[in-house]
Amino acid sequence: MATVLKSFDKWKSFLGDRVEEAERVGMNDQTIISLATQIGNYLSDKIDPENQEERLLKQMWDAADEQERKSIACVMFKLAKNA
């Protein structure tokens, strides 16, 4: 997964593929966004950003409260869907 994180475009494409898989198995948007929030928490706590976009996302995530983090996850979900 480290290679996916090196390029933000690859990361968006990777996320887009995961969103498609989740939708294929019947997950609704809210469930996917909830999982994206959990993944965001994990990434923020455990993974060092590997590019400028990820550093910005981490800074935004760390500054955000829980509701704002859900909003960031929702935007990332939409971005991934359009990747």
PyMOL commands that set and color helices and strands:
alter all, ss='L'
color gray80, all
select helices_A, chain A and resi 2-6+8-24+29-46+52-63+66-81
alter helices_A, ss='H'
color red, helices_A
deselect
rebuild
show_as cartoon
